[in-house]
Amino acid sequence: MSGHGTFMWNELATTDPEACAAFYQKLLGWTSEEMPMPDMSGVYTVFKAGDTPAAGMFKMEGEQFAGIPPHWMSYIHVDDVDAAVAQAQELGGSVKAPAFDVPGVGRIAVIADPSGGAVALMTPSDEMCPEDAG
């Protein structure tokens, strides 16, 4: 897997996962697998290029997505999400979604750089990156 400071995942948040799945399957030849999302309603789709996971997708539902258009989010691997969020704020960035845990995946936060560019920071769980486990 990736290490600190490297992009590790891309994810599509959309209001129409069926149309998007068909679009990317035809455009890129991706296949998809659906799985229930822990602690959330709905399913999470993992797109694959051959046998390799390429990206994820979920349906935006709920008031936390009010006013947010469909978008792709990139995730950057960091050693410590909470420390990285604090440092981002010290450097003039802002917090769009405070750090939260996703069981079996890791700890995630969404920040914006001083220009407003949003990105997710993620410390993967031991289950997701067993080679990083202590």
A tleap script that builds the chain and sets N, CA, C and O, in Angstrom:
source leaprc.protein.ff14SB
mol = sequence {
  NMET SER GLY HIE GLY THR PHE MET TRP ASN
  GLU LEU ALA THR THR ASP PRO GLU ALA CYS
  ALA ALA PHE TYR GLN LYS LEU LEU GLY TRP
  THR SER GLU GLU MET PRO MET PRO ASP MET
  SER GLY VAL TYR THR VAL PHE LYS ALA GLY
  ASP THR PRO ALA ALA GLY MET PHE LYS MET
  GLU GLY GLU GLN PHE ALA GLY ILE PRO PRO
  HIE TRP MET SER TYR ILE HIE VAL ASP ASP
  VAL ASP ALA ALA VAL ALA GLN ALA GLN GLU
  LEU GLY GLY SER VAL LYS ALA PRO ALA PHE
  ASP VAL PRO GLY VAL GLY ARG ILE ALA VAL
  ILE ALA ASP PRO SER GLY GLY ALA VAL ALA
  LEU MET THR PRO SER ASP GLU MET CYS PRO
  GLU ASP ALA CGLY
}
set mol.1.N position { 0.861 -1.178 0.000 }
set mol.1.CA position { 0.000 0.000 0.000 }
set mol.1.C position { 0.896 1.225 0.000 }
set mol.1.O position { 2.118 1.096 -0.061 }
set mol.2.N position { 0.326 2.374 0.066 }
set mol.2.CA position { 1.049 3.630 0.030 }
set mol.2.C position { 1.606 3.989 1.398 }
set mol.2.O position { 1.329 3.306 2.384 }
set mol.3.N position { 2.379 5.045 1.458 }
set mol.3.CA position { 2.915 5.523 2.724 }
set mol.3.C position { 2.571 6.984 2.929 }
set mol.3.O position { 1.927 7.607 2.085 }
set mol.4.N position { 3.003 7.523 4.053 }
set mol.4.CA position { 2.706 8.899 4.433 }
set mol.4.C position { 2.964 9.868 3.277 }
set mol.4.O position { 4.036 9.872 2.671 }
set mol.5.N position { 1.955 10.686 2.993 }
set mol.5.CA position { 2.092 11.717 1.967 }
set mol.5.C position { 1.776 11.269 0.558 }
set mol.5.O position { 1.977 12.031 -0.388 }
set mol.6.N position { 1.284 10.048 0.392 }
set mol.6.CA position { 0.961 9.562 -0.958 }
set mol.6.C position { -0.545 9.358 -1.100 }
set mol.6.O position { -1.241 9.015 -0.144 }
set mol.7.N position { -1.020 9.578 -2.314 }
set mol.7.CA position { -2.433 9.325 -2.587 }
set mol.7.C position { -2.674 7.829 -2.515 }
set mol.7.O position { -1.893 7.039 -3.043 }
set mol.8.N position { -3.775 7.439 -1.847 }
set mol.8.CA position { -4.020 6.019 -1.655 }
set mol.8.C position { -5.383 5.545 -2.140 }
set mol.8.O position { -5.579 4.339 -2.295 }
set mol.9.N position { -6.341 6.450 -2.387 }
set mol.9.CA position { -7.665 6.005 -2.801 }
set mol.9.C position { -8.395 7.173 -3.436 }
set mol.9.O position { -8.131 8.332 -3.116 }
set mol.10.N position { -9.307 6.864 -4.333 }
set mol.10.CA position { -10.197 7.851 -4.939 }
set mol.10.C position { -11.613 7.330 -4.824 }
set mol.10.O position { -11.864 6.133 -4.966 }
set mol.11.N position { -12.545 8.250 -4.562 }
set mol.11.CA position { -13.909 7.828 -4.280 }
set mol.11.C position { -14.898 8.830 -4.875 }
set mol.11.O position { -14.729 10.044 -4.770 }
set mol.12.N position { -15.923 8.282 -5.494 }
set mol.12.CA position { -16.979 9.092 -6.074 }
set mol.12.C position { -18.169 9.147 -5.132 }
set mol.12.O position { -18.716 8.112 -4.750 }
set mol.13.N position { -18.567 10.353 -4.758 }
set mol.13.CA position { -19.801 10.577 -4.009 }
set mol.13.C position { -20.813 11.090 -5.025 }
set mol.13.O position { -20.585 12.116 -5.667 }
set mol.14.N position { -21.925 10.383 -5.174 }
set mol.14.CA position { -22.866 10.709 -6.239 }
set mol.14.C position { -24.306 10.571 -5.778 }
set mol.14.O position { -24.596 9.894 -4.791 }
set mol.15.N position { -25.192 11.214 -6.497 }
set mol.15.CA position { -26.623 11.066 -6.232 }
set mol.15.C position { -27.238 9.964 -7.085 }
set mol.15.O position { -28.385 9.576 -6.866 }
set mol.16.N position { -26.475 9.455 -8.062 }
set mol.16.CA position { -27.001 8.440 -8.978 }
set mol.16.C position { -25.961 7.348 -9.234 }
set mol.16.O position { -25.352 7.310 -10.303 }
set mol.17.N position { -25.753 6.453 -8.250 }
set mol.17.CA position { -24.717 5.433 -8.407 }
set mol.17.C position { -24.961 4.473 -9.572 }
set mol.17.O position { -24.009 3.998 -10.191 }
set mol.18.N position { -26.214 4.189 -9.872 }
set mol.18.CA position { -26.484 3.253 -10.976 }
set mol.18.C position { -25.990 3.831 -12.303 }
set mol.18.O position { -25.318 3.142 -13.070 }
set mol.19.N position { -26.323 5.093 -12.570 }
set mol.19.CA position { -25.879 5.726 -13.815 }
set mol.19.C position { -24.366 5.860 -13.857 }
set mol.19.O position { -23.748 5.656 -14.902 }
set mol.20.N position { -23.770 6.201 -12.723 }
set mol.20.CA position { -22.308 6.358 -12.691 }
set mol.20.C position { -21.593 5.025 -12.874 }
set mol.20.O position { -20.575 4.951 -13.562 }
set mol.21.N position { -22.126 3.972 -12.257 }
set mol.21.CA position { -21.515 2.650 -12.433 }
set mol.21.C position { -21.535 2.261 -13.907 }
set mol.21.O position { -20.524 1.807 -14.443 }
set mol.22.N position { -22.661 2.434 -14.553 }
set mol.22.CA position { -22.761 2.097 -15.975 }
set mol.22.C position { -21.808 2.956 -16.807 }
set mol.22.O position { -21.169 2.457 -17.733 }
set mol.23.N position { -21.713 4.239 -16.480 }
set mol.23.CA position { -20.837 5.158 -17.200 }
set mol.23.C position { -19.377 4.705 -17.119 }
set mol.23.O position { -18.715 4.571 -18.147 }
set mol.24.N position { -18.871 4.469 -15.900 }
set mol.24.CA position { -17.458 4.107 -15.739 }
set mol.24.C position { -17.166 2.692 -16.219 }
set mol.24.O position { -16.055 2.412 -16.668 }
set mol.25.N position { -18.138 1.803 -16.132 }
set mol.25.CA position { -17.942 0.457 -16.672 }
set mol.25.C position { -17.750 0.523 -18.185 }
set mol.25.O position { -16.868 -0.143 -18.727 }
set mol.26.N position { -18.570 1.324 -18.870 }
set mol.26.CA position { -18.456 1.451 -20.323 }
set mol.26.C position { -17.235 2.269 -20.726 }
set mol.26.O position { -16.533 1.915 -21.673 }
set mol.27.N position { -16.981 3.357 -20.013 }
set mol.27.CA position { -15.874 4.241 -20.347 }
set mol.27.C position { -14.514 3.605 -20.104 }
set mol.27.O position { -13.618 3.713 -20.941 }
set mol.28.N position { -14.353 2.937 -18.954 }
set mol.28.CA position { -13.043 2.448 -18.534 }
set mol.28.C position { -12.912 0.930 -18.478 }
set mol.28.O position { -11.820 0.405 -18.263 }
set mol.29.N position { -14.019 0.230 -18.671 }
set mol.29.CA position { -13.965 -1.227 -18.583 }
set mol.29.C position { -13.926 -1.743 -17.161 }
set mol.29.O position { -13.610 -2.910 -16.931 }
set mol.30.N position { -14.247 -0.879 -16.195 }
set mol.30.CA position { -14.262 -1.305 -14.805 }
set mol.30.C position { -15.401 -2.283 -14.552 }
set mol.30.O position { -16.442 -2.226 -15.206 }
set mol.31.N position { -15.190 -3.172 -13.602 }
set mol.31.CA position { -16.263 -3.983 -13.047 }
set mol.31.C position { -16.554 -3.399 -11.662 }
set mol.31.O position { -15.815 -2.544 -11.172 }
set mol.32.N position { -17.623 -3.863 -11.046 }
set mol.32.CA position { -17.933 -3.327 -9.722 }
set mol.32.C position { -18.441 -4.422 -8.804 }
set mol.32.O position { -19.067 -5.391 -9.232 }
set mol.33.N position { -18.148 -4.231 -7.530 }
set mol.33.CA position { -18.640 -5.106 -6.467 }
set mol.33.C position { -19.292 -4.225 -5.420 }
set mol.33.O position { -18.741 -3.190 -5.045 }
set mol.34.N position { -20.458 -4.627 -4.948 }
set mol.34.CA position { -21.157 -3.871 -3.918 }
set mol.34.C position { -21.031 -4.573 -2.579 }
set mol.34.O position { -21.003 -5.801 -2.501 }
set mol.35.N position { -20.954 -3.765 -1.519 }
set mol.35.CA position { -20.897 -4.292 -0.156 }
set mol.35.C position { -21.662 -3.348 0.760 }
set mol.35.O position { -21.700 -2.143 0.512 }
set mol.36.N position { -22.270 -3.877 1.812 }
set mol.36.CA position { -22.965 -2.995 2.749 }
set mol.36.C position { -21.976 -2.036 3.408 }
set mol.36.O position { -20.837 -2.409 3.691 }
set mol.37.N position { -22.411 -0.809 3.649 }
set mol.37.CA position { -21.553 0.159 4.330 }
set mol.37.C position { -21.769 0.038 5.833 }
set mol.37.O position { -22.906 0.075 6.304 }
set mol.38.N position { -20.675 -0.105 6.590 }
set mol.38.CA position { -20.823 -0.193 8.042 }
set mol.38.C position { -21.348 1.123 8.613 }
set mol.38.O position { -20.928 2.201 8.193 }
set mol.39.N position { -22.260 1.027 9.563 }
set mol.39.CA position { -22.823 2.177 10.271 }
set mol.39.C position { -23.513 3.185 9.362 }
set mol.39.O position { -23.757 4.316 9.784 }
set mol.40.N position { -23.831 2.813 8.137 }
set mol.40.CA position { -24.525 3.720 7.229 }
set mol.40.C position { -25.523 2.911 6.422 }
set mol.40.O position { -25.389 1.695 6.288 }
set mol.41.N position { -26.500 3.577 5.900 }
set mol.41.CA position { -27.441 2.869 5.039 }
set mol.41.C position { -26.853 2.774 3.641 }
set mol.41.O position { -25.957 3.541 3.288 }
set mol.42.N position { -27.332 1.876 2.875 }
set mol.42.CA position { -26.886 1.765 1.502 }
set mol.42.C position { -25.709 0.837 1.317 }
set mol.42.O position { -25.348 0.064 2.205 }
set mol.43.N position { -25.121 0.935 0.144 }
set mol.43.CA position { -23.999 0.067 -0.216 }
set mol.43.C position { -22.810 0.913 -0.664 }
set mol.43.O position { -22.951 2.072 -1.054 }
set mol.44.N position { -21.654 0.300 -0.594 }
set mol.44.CA position { -20.428 0.895 -1.092 }
set mol.44.C position { -20.012 0.076 -2.308 }
set mol.44.O position { -19.994 -1.154 -2.260 }
set mol.45.N position { -19.687 0.745 -3.371 }
set mol.45.CA position { -19.263 0.069 -4.592 }
set mol.45.C position { -17.755 0.205 -4.745 }
set mol.45.O position { -17.211 1.305 -4.644 }
set mol.46.N position { -17.090 -0.905 -4.988 }
set mol.46.CA position { -15.669 -0.895 -5.312 }
set mol.46.C position { -15.548 -1.186 -6.797 }
set mol.46.O position { -15.968 -2.241 -7.271 }
set mol.47.N position { -14.971 -0.240 -7.524 }
set mol.47.CA position { -14.676 -0.448 -8.933 }
set mol.47.C position { -13.345 -1.170 -9.046 }
set mol.47.O position { -12.427 -0.925 -8.264 }
set mol.48.N position { -13.246 -2.066 -10.031 }
set mol.48.CA position { -12.005 -2.794 -10.252 }
set mol.48.C position { -11.574 -2.683 -11.712 }
set mol.48.O position { -12.394 -2.713 -12.630 }
set mol.49.N position { -10.280 -2.555 -11.891 }
set mol.49.CA position { -9.657 -2.639 -13.201 }
set mol.49.C position { -9.009 -4.016 -13.239 }
set mol.49.O position { -7.940 -4.216 -12.663 }
set mol.50.N position { -9.648 -4.964 -13.911 }
set mol.50.CA position { -9.223 -6.359 -13.807 }
set mol.50.C position { -9.519 -6.837 -12.402 }
set mol.50.O position { -10.655 -6.741 -11.937 }
set mol.51.N position { -8.501 -7.353 -11.719 }
set mol.51.CA position { -8.664 -7.801 -10.334 }
set mol.51.C position { -8.233 -6.751 -9.318 }
set mol.51.O position { -8.316 -6.988 -8.113 }
set mol.52.N position { -7.773 -5.593 -9.788 }
set mol.52.CA position { -7.213 -4.571 -8.910 }
set mol.52.C position { -8.252 -3.515 -8.544 }
set mol.52.O position { -8.845 -2.903 -9.433 }
set mol.53.N position { -8.483 -3.292 -7.248 }
set mol.53.CA position { -9.386 -2.207 -6.854 }
set mol.53.C position { -8.873 -0.873 -7.408 }
set mol.53.O position { -7.698 -0.539 -7.256 }
set mol.54.N position { -9.762 -0.123 -8.045 }
set mol.54.CA position { -9.372 1.127 -8.686 }
set mol.54.C position { -9.948 2.352 -7.989 }
set mol.54.O position { -9.293 3.393 -7.940 }
set mol.55.N position { -11.160 2.248 -7.450 }
set mol.55.CA position { -11.836 3.394 -6.829 }
set mol.55.C position { -13.087 2.906 -6.124 }
set mol.55.O position { -13.505 1.759 -6.284 }
set mol.56.N position { -13.674 3.796 -5.344 }
set mol.56.CA position { -14.914 3.475 -4.654 }
set mol.56.C position { -16.009 4.462 -5.017 }
set mol.56.O position { -15.752 5.502 -5.623 }
set mol.57.N position { -17.237 4.121 -4.637 }
set mol.57.CA position { -18.368 4.995 -4.912 }
set mol.57.C position { -19.456 4.745 -3.869 }
set mol.57.O position { -19.684 3.612 -3.445 }
set mol.58.N position { -20.121 5.827 -3.466 }
set mol.58.CA position { -21.282 5.689 -2.592 }
set mol.58.C position { -22.320 6.734 -2.960 }
set mol.58.O position { -22.017 7.744 -3.594 }
set mol.59.N position { -23.556 6.465 -2.546 }
set mol.59.CA position { -24.653 7.391 -2.803 }
set mol.59.C position { -24.708 8.429 -1.686 }
set mol.59.O position { -24.721 8.088 -0.503 }
set mol.60.N position { -24.739 9.706 -2.082 }
set mol.60.CA position { -24.848 10.797 -1.117 }
set mol.60.C position { -26.303 10.885 -0.655 }
set mol.60.O position { -27.198 11.207 -1.437 }
set mol.61.N position { -26.521 10.598 0.612 }
set mol.61.CA position { -27.856 10.675 1.204 }
set mol.61.C position { -27.733 11.312 2.578 }
set mol.61.O position { -26.753 11.086 3.287 }
set mol.62.N position { -28.711 12.094 2.948 }
set mol.62.CA position { -28.724 12.694 4.270 }
set mol.62.C position { -28.362 14.166 4.238 }
set mol.62.O position { -27.816 14.677 3.261 }
set mol.63.N position { -28.679 14.824 5.329 }
set mol.63.CA position { -28.484 16.275 5.381 }
set mol.63.C position { -27.016 16.686 5.358 }
set mol.63.O position { -26.712 17.830 5.021 }
set mol.64.N position { -26.092 15.779 5.709 }
set mol.64.CA position { -24.677 16.141 5.670 }
set mol.64.C position { -24.210 16.431 4.240 }
set mol.64.O position { -23.148 17.021 4.040 }
set mol.65.N position { -25.011 16.013 3.236 }
set mol.65.CA position { -24.648 16.259 1.845 }
set mol.65.C position { -25.474 17.380 1.204 }
set mol.65.O position { -25.363 17.624 0.002 }
set mol.66.N position { -26.294 18.055 1.998 }
set mol.66.CA position { -27.115 19.144 1.458 }
set mol.66.C position { -26.218 20.211 0.831 }
set mol.66.O position { -25.286 20.704 1.466 }
set mol.67.N position { -26.511 20.559 -0.420 }
set mol.67.CA position { -25.765 21.594 -1.112 }
set mol.67.C position { -24.427 21.159 -1.674 }
set mol.67.O position { -23.721 21.969 -2.275 }
set mol.68.N position { -24.064 19.905 -1.495 }
set mol.68.CA position { -22.780 19.405 -2.014 }
set mol.68.C position { -23.058 18.663 -3.319 }
set mol.68.O position { -23.854 17.725 -3.340 }
set mol.69.N position { -22.414 19.072 -4.395 }
set mol.69.CA position { -22.638 18.391 -5.667 }
set mol.69.C position { -21.881 17.060 -5.723 }
set mol.69.O position { -20.943 16.857 -4.951 }
set mol.70.N position { -22.270 16.157 -6.618 }
set mol.70.CA position { -21.484 14.940 -6.816 }
set mol.70.C position { -20.030 15.321 -7.114 }
set mol.70.O position { -19.758 16.321 -7.779 }
set mol.71.N position { -19.105 14.502 -6.606 }
set mol.71.CA position { -17.686 14.836 -6.761 }
set mol.71.C position { -16.805 13.620 -6.502 }
set mol.71.O position { -17.218 12.655 -5.859 }
set mol.72.N position { -15.602 13.692 -7.011 }
set mol.72.CA position { -14.565 12.718 -6.693 }
set mol.72.C position { -13.753 13.266 -5.526 }
set mol.72.O position { -13.448 14.458 -5.488 }
set mol.73.N position { -13.401 12.402 -4.571 }
set mol.73.CA position { -12.548 12.777 -3.439 }
set mol.73.C position { -11.315 11.889 -3.460 }
set mol.73.O position { -11.413 10.670 -3.603 }
set mol.74.N position { -10.155 12.516 -3.317 }
set mol.74.CA position { -8.898 11.781 -3.211 }
set mol.74.C position { -8.496 11.688 -1.746 }
set mol.74.O position { -8.728 12.609 -0.963 }
set mol.75.N position { -7.896 10.570 -1.392 }
set mol.75.CA position { -7.452 10.316 -0.023 }
set mol.75.C position { -5.933 10.243 0.005 }
set mol.75.O position { -5.323 9.529 -0.791 }
set mol.76.N position { -5.327 10.985 0.924 }
set mol.76.CA position { -3.877 10.970 1.108 }
set mol.76.C position { -3.561 10.251 2.416 }
set mol.76.O position { -4.144 10.551 3.458 }
set mol.77.N position { -2.646 9.313 2.349 }
set mol.77.CA position { -2.204 8.547 3.519 }
set mol.77.C position { -1.384 9.464 4.426 }
set mol.77.O position { -0.430 10.100 3.977 }
set mol.78.N position { -1.759 9.528 5.700 }
set mol.78.CA position { -0.968 10.237 6.707 }
set mol.78.C position { -0.776 9.320 7.903 }
set mol.78.O position { -1.612 8.461 8.186 }
set mol.79.N position { 0.337 9.514 8.600 }
set mol.79.CA position { 0.631 8.668 9.756 }
set mol.79.C position { -0.326 8.912 10.913 }
set mol.79.O position { -0.632 7.988 11.667 }
set mol.80.N position { -0.808 10.158 11.065 }
set mol.80.CA position { -1.674 10.524 12.190 }
set mol.80.C position { -2.654 11.597 11.712 }
set mol.80.O position { -2.291 12.765 11.576 }
set mol.81.N position { -3.891 11.190 11.461 }
set mol.81.CA position { -4.901 12.125 10.939 }
set mol.81.C position { -5.077 13.328 11.853 }
set mol.81.O position { -5.101 14.462 11.374 }
set mol.82.N position { -5.200 13.110 13.146 }
set mol.82.CA position { -5.464 14.213 14.061 }
set mol.82.C position { -4.317 15.233 14.049 }
set mol.82.O position { -4.563 16.439 14.043 }
set mol.83.N position { -3.090 14.762 14.045 }
set mol.83.CA position { -1.934 15.665 13.988 }
set mol.83.C position { -1.887 16.393 12.649 }
set mol.83.O position { -1.561 17.579 12.602 }
set mol.84.N position { -2.205 15.701 11.567 }
set mol.84.CA position { -2.189 16.328 10.239 }
set mol.84.C position { -3.272 17.401 10.125 }
set mol.84.O position { -3.043 18.448 9.521 }
set mol.85.N position { -4.449 17.149 10.702 }
set mol.85.CA position { -5.519 18.146 10.680 }
set mol.85.C position { -5.089 19.392 11.457 }
set mol.85.O position { -5.295 20.513 10.993 }
set mol.86.N position { -4.503 19.203 12.619 }
set mol.86.CA position { -4.038 20.341 13.420 }
set mol.86.C position { -2.985 21.137 12.655 }
set mol.86.O position { -3.013 22.368 12.651 }
set mol.87.N position { -2.063 20.440 12.011 }
set mol.87.CA position { -1.027 21.123 11.247 }
set mol.87.C position { -1.627 21.856 10.046 }
set mol.87.O position { -1.214 22.973 9.731 }
set mol.88.N position { -2.584 21.241 9.384 }
set mol.88.CA position { -3.236 21.892 8.244 }
set mol.88.C position { -3.858 23.219 8.677 }
set mol.88.O position { -3.740 24.220 7.972 }
set mol.89.N position { -4.511 23.226 9.823 }
set mol.89.CA position { -5.126 24.457 10.332 }
set mol.89.C position { -4.058 25.504 10.651 }
set mol.89.O position { -4.247 26.685 10.360 }
set mol.90.N position { -2.950 25.087 11.241 }
set mol.90.CA position { -1.846 26.008 11.540 }
set mol.90.C position { -1.281 26.629 10.267 }
set mol.90.O position { -0.793 27.759 10.285 }
set mol.91.N position { -1.349 25.888 9.163 }
set mol.91.CA position { -0.802 26.346 7.892 }
set mol.91.C position { -1.809 27.115 7.047 }
set mol.91.O position { -1.517 27.458 5.901 }
set mol.92.N position { -2.994 27.391 7.595 }
set mol.92.CA position { -3.984 28.187 6.882 }
set mol.92.C position { -5.074 27.388 6.208 }
set mol.92.O position { -5.908 27.955 5.501 }
set mol.93.N position { -5.086 26.082 6.411 }
set mol.93.CA position { -6.146 25.245 5.858 }
set mol.93.C position { -7.360 25.253 6.774 }
set mol.93.O position { -7.330 25.846 7.852 }
set mol.94.N position { -8.418 24.599 6.343 }
set mol.94.CA position { -9.636 24.517 7.149 }
set mol.94.C position { -10.129 23.075 7.177 }
set mol.94.O position { -9.763 22.254 6.335 }
set mol.95.N position { -10.965 22.792 8.160 }
set mol.95.CA position { -11.530 21.453 8.329 }
set mol.95.C position { -12.930 21.443 7.739 }
set mol.95.O position { -13.780 22.242 8.132 }
set mol.96.N position { -13.170 20.543 6.798 }
set mol.96.CA position { -14.495 20.395 6.187 }
set mol.96.C position { -15.285 19.288 6.864 }
set mol.96.O position { -16.505 19.385 6.991 }
set mol.97.N position { -14.597 18.232 7.303 }
set mol.97.CA position { -15.212 17.137 8.071 }
set mol.97.C position { -14.193 16.708 9.123 }
set mol.97.O position { -13.125 16.206 8.774 }
set mol.98.N position { -14.506 16.896 10.410 }
set mol.98.CA position { -13.572 16.495 11.462 }
set mol.98.C position { -13.268 14.999 11.388 }
set mol.98.O position { -14.028 14.225 10.805 }
set mol.99.N position { -12.170 14.615 11.974 }
set mol.99.CA position { -11.733 13.215 11.938 }
set mol.99.C position { -12.806 12.280 12.495 }
set mol.99.O position { -13.445 12.568 13.507 }
set mol.100.N position { -12.983 11.152 11.803 }
set mol.100.CA position { -13.939 10.125 12.228 }
set mol.100.C position { -13.369 8.769 11.859 }
set mol.100.O position { -12.526 8.657 10.969 }
set mol.101.N position { -13.834 7.748 12.547 }
set mol.101.CA position { -13.346 6.388 12.321 }
set mol.101.C position { -14.323 5.605 11.459 }
set mol.101.O position { -15.538 5.703 11.635 }
set mol.102.N position { -13.788 4.829 10.529 }
set mol.102.CA position { -14.565 3.898 9.727 }
set mol.102.C position { -14.028 2.506 10.057 }
set mol.102.O position { -12.897 2.183 9.693 }
set mol.103.N position { -14.823 1.675 10.744 }
set mol.103.CA position { -14.349 0.355 11.159 }
set mol.103.C position { -13.788 -0.452 9.989 }
set mol.103.O position { -14.409 -0.558 8.931 }
set mol.104.N position { -12.604 -1.014 10.203 }
set mol.104.CA position { -11.965 -1.838 9.182 }
set mol.104.C position { -11.308 -1.050 8.070 }
set mol.104.O position { -10.660 -1.633 7.200 }
set mol.105.N position { -11.463 0.270 8.081 }
set mol.105.CA position { -10.892 1.114 7.024 }
set mol.105.C position { -9.831 2.049 7.590 }
set mol.105.O position { -8.684 2.031 7.143 }
set mol.106.N position { -10.209 2.865 8.571 }
set mol.106.CA position { -9.242 3.773 9.171 }
set mol.106.C position { -9.875 5.034 9.707 }
set mol.106.O position { -11.094 5.130 9.849 }
set mol.107.N position { -9.029 5.995 10.002 }
set mol.107.CA position { -9.467 7.302 10.521 }
set mol.107.C position { -9.308 8.321 9.397 }
set mol.107.O position { -8.258 8.401 8.759 }
set mol.108.N position { -10.368 9.100 9.162 }
set mol.108.CA position { -10.449 9.983 8.001 }
set mol.108.C position { -10.884 11.377 8.441 }
set mol.108.O position { -11.672 11.523 9.375 }
set mol.109.N position { -10.367 12.392 7.767 }
set mol.109.CA position { -10.835 13.770 7.917 }
set mol.109.C position { -10.789 14.409 6.538 }
set mol.109.O position { -10.010 13.990 5.681 }
set mol.110.N position { -11.618 15.418 6.321 }
set mol.110.CA position { -11.578 16.162 5.066 }
set mol.110.C position { -11.159 17.584 5.393 }
set mol.110.O position { -11.750 18.246 6.247 }
set mol.111.N position { -10.130 18.037 4.697 }
set mol.111.CA position { -9.619 19.389 4.900 }
set mol.111.C position { -9.659 20.143 3.576 }
set mol.111.O position { -9.902 19.566 2.516 }
set mol.112.N position { -9.417 21.436 3.666 }
set mol.112.CA position { -9.234 22.246 2.470 }
set mol.112.C position { -7.940 23.022 2.644 }
set mol.112.O position { -7.624 23.487 3.739 }
set mol.113.N position { -7.196 23.159 1.554 }
set mol.113.CA position { -5.984 23.965 1.599 }
set mol.113.C position { -6.370 25.446 1.614 }
set mol.113.O position { -7.555 25.759 1.502 }
set mol.114.N position { -5.404 26.372 1.750 }
set mol.114.CA position { -5.761 27.793 1.824 }
set mol.114.C position { -6.537 28.320 0.618 }
set mol.114.O position { -7.217 29.340 0.730 }
set mol.115.N position { -6.448 27.645 -0.538 }
set mol.115.CA position { -7.196 28.097 -1.717 }
set mol.115.C position { -8.604 27.511 -1.771 }
set mol.115.O position { -9.410 27.905 -2.614 }
set mol.116.N position { -8.907 26.558 -0.861 }
set mol.116.CA position { -10.224 25.922 -0.837 }
set mol.116.C position { -10.258 24.532 -1.443 }
set mol.116.O position { -11.306 23.886 -1.432 }
set mol.117.N position { -9.138 24.056 -1.972 }
set mol.117.CA position { -9.083 22.713 -2.553 }
set mol.117.C position { -9.259 21.650 -1.479 }
set mol.117.O position { -8.472 21.575 -0.535 }
set mol.118.N position { -10.285 20.837 -1.623 }
set mol.118.CA position { -10.599 19.819 -0.614 }
set mol.118.C position { -9.881 18.511 -0.922 }
set mol.118.O position { -9.684 18.147 -2.081 }
set mol.119.N position { -9.494 17.814 0.144 }
set mol.119.CA position { -8.868 16.495 0.048 }
set mol.119.C position { -9.119 15.776 1.368 }
set mol.119.O position { -9.277 16.409 2.412 }
set mol.120.N position { -9.154 14.456 1.309 }
set mol.120.CA position { -9.310 13.659 2.526 }
set mol.120.C position { -7.937 13.181 2.988 }
set mol.120.O position { -7.078 12.826 2.181 }
set mol.121.N position { -7.755 13.182 4.288 }
set mol.121.CA position { -6.558 12.617 4.909 }
set mol.121.C position { -6.989 11.335 5.595 }
set mol.121.O position { -8.069 11.271 6.183 }
set mol.122.N position { -6.141 10.306 5.518 }
set mol.122.CA position { -6.543 9.010 6.067 }
set mol.122.C position { -5.368 8.279 6.681 }
set mol.122.O position { -4.300 8.163 6.081 }
set mol.123.N position { -5.588 7.787 7.894 }
set mol.123.CA position { -4.670 6.837 8.512 }
set mol.123.C position { -5.371 5.490 8.424 }
set mol.123.O position { -6.349 5.252 9.132 }
set mol.124.N position { -4.879 4.606 7.562 }
set mol.124.CA position { -5.560 3.322 7.388 }
set mol.124.C position { -5.459 2.449 8.630 }
set mol.124.O position { -4.496 2.526 9.393 }
set mol.125.N position { -6.479 1.618 8.810 }
set mol.125.CA position { -6.487 0.678 9.930 }
set mol.125.C position { -5.503 -0.458 9.654 }
set mol.125.O position { -5.063 -0.660 8.522 }
set mol.126.N position { -5.173 -1.187 10.707 }
set mol.126.CA position { -4.307 -2.356 10.552 }
set mol.126.C position { -4.929 -3.385 9.617 }
set mol.126.O position { -4.214 -4.082 8.897 }
set mol.127.N position { -6.275 -3.486 9.624 }
set mol.127.CA position { -6.943 -4.438 8.742 }
set mol.127.C position { -6.773 -4.041 7.267 }
set mol.127.O position { -6.667 -4.901 6.393 }
set mol.128.N position { -6.750 -2.750 7.010 }
set mol.128.CA position { -6.626 -2.288 5.627 }
set mol.128.C position { -5.176 -2.361 5.160 }
set mol.128.O position { -4.910 -2.682 4.001 }
set mol.129.N position { -4.241 -2.066 6.057 }
set mol.129.CA position { -2.819 -2.076 5.713 }
set mol.129.C position { -2.062 -2.925 6.714 }
set mol.129.O position { -1.366 -2.381 7.570 }
set mol.130.N position { -2.177 -4.247 6.634 }
set mol.130.CA position { -1.525 -5.091 7.630 }
set mol.130.C position { -0.007 -4.942 7.652 }
set mol.130.O position { 0.624 -5.207 8.675 }
set mol.131.N position { 0.591 -4.516 6.525 }
set mol.131.CA position { 2.041 -4.339 6.489 }
set mol.131.C position { 2.497 -3.163 7.326 }
set mol.131.O position { 3.674 -3.073 7.672 }
set mol.132.N position { 1.570 -2.238 7.666 }
set mol.132.CA position { 1.903 -1.087 8.490 }
set mol.132.C position { 1.641 -1.339 9.973 }
set mol.132.O position { 2.018 -0.522 10.813 }
set mol.133.N position { 0.999 -2.463 10.303 }
set mol.133.CA position { 0.634 -2.755 11.694 }
set mol.133.C position { 1.884 -2.921 12.551 }
set mol.133.O position { 2.899 -3.461 12.111 }
set mol.134.N position { 1.777 -2.441 13.786 }
set mol.134.CA position { 2.918 -2.485 14.688 }
set mol.134.C position { 3.028 -3.699 15.425 }
set mol.134.O position { 3.953 -3.856 16.222 }
savepdb mol mol.pdb
quit
